[in-house]
Amino acid sequence: MARVCESAIVDVPIEEVWRWLRDFNSHWDWHPAIAESEIENGLPADSVGACARLHPPGRRLSA
C-alpha cells in the first residue's frame, strides 16, 4: 500500500484543524492534489474507522 506523508505549520486553533481534516468529503475544496473524495461503505465522514477514497485530478482510483 502506498503511503503519503506531508507536514505543515498552520496558525489556527487545533479544533479548527481537526474539523477540516475529519471532513474527508471536503478535502478537494482545499487540497490541490485531490479532485474528489468519498467515504467507503456509506459511513458518515466522522465515523471512527471510516475509510476515504481520494481521487487525484484527471483520474479515478480503481475500486
VMD Tcl script that draws the C-alpha trace (Angstrom):
set ca {
  {0.00 0.00 0.00}
  {1.29 3.46 -0.87}
  {1.91 5.91 1.95}
  {1.94 9.69 1.77}
  {3.47 11.94 4.40}
  {3.17 15.72 4.42}
  {3.55 18.32 7.16}
  {2.79 22.00 7.56}
  {2.50 24.59 10.29}
  {-0.79 26.46 10.32}
  {-1.73 29.38 12.53}
  {-5.22 28.30 13.59}
  {-6.66 26.61 16.69}
  {-6.25 22.83 16.73}
  {-10.02 22.37 16.90}
  {-10.37 24.06 13.52}
  {-7.58 21.95 12.00}
  {-9.28 18.72 13.15}
  {-12.66 19.93 11.87}
  {-11.16 20.34 8.38}
  {-9.17 17.11 8.45}
  {-12.06 14.98 9.71}
  {-14.34 16.17 6.91}
  {-12.86 13.88 4.23}
  {-15.50 14.83 1.69}
  {-14.28 18.43 1.65}
  {-10.56 17.77 1.13}
  {-10.96 18.51 -2.60}
  {-12.09 22.02 -1.61}
  {-8.72 22.99 -0.09}
  {-6.14 20.40 -1.22}
  {-4.91 20.78 -4.83}
  {-3.94 17.09 -5.19}
  {-7.48 15.85 -4.52}
  {-10.18 16.29 -7.16}
  {-12.91 14.40 -5.29}
  {-13.36 12.08 -2.34}
  {-15.87 9.62 -0.99}
  {-16.32 7.70 2.25}
  {-16.40 3.93 1.70}
  {-19.32 1.75 2.79}
  {-21.67 4.73 3.19}
  {-20.35 5.64 6.64}
  {-20.51 9.21 7.96}
  {-17.26 11.11 7.31}
  {-16.52 11.46 11.02}
  {-17.07 7.80 11.96}
  {-14.26 6.05 13.79}
  {-12.73 3.62 11.32}
  {-14.24 5.26 8.22}
  {-12.05 5.00 5.12}
  {-11.95 7.68 2.45}
  {-11.19 7.09 -1.21}
  {-9.37 10.17 -2.54}
  {-9.25 10.77 -6.30}
  {-6.43 12.86 -7.80}
  {-7.17 15.31 -10.61}
  {-7.53 13.70 -14.02}
  {-8.06 10.10 -12.92}
  {-10.09 7.93 -10.63}
  {-8.72 5.27 -8.34}
  {-9.84 1.73 -9.03}
  {-12.40 0.21 -6.66}
}
mol new
graphics top color blue
foreach p $ca { graphics top sphere $p radius 0.5 }
foreach p [lrange $ca 0 end-1] q [lrange $ca 1 end] { graphics top cylinder $p $q radius 0.2 }
display resetview
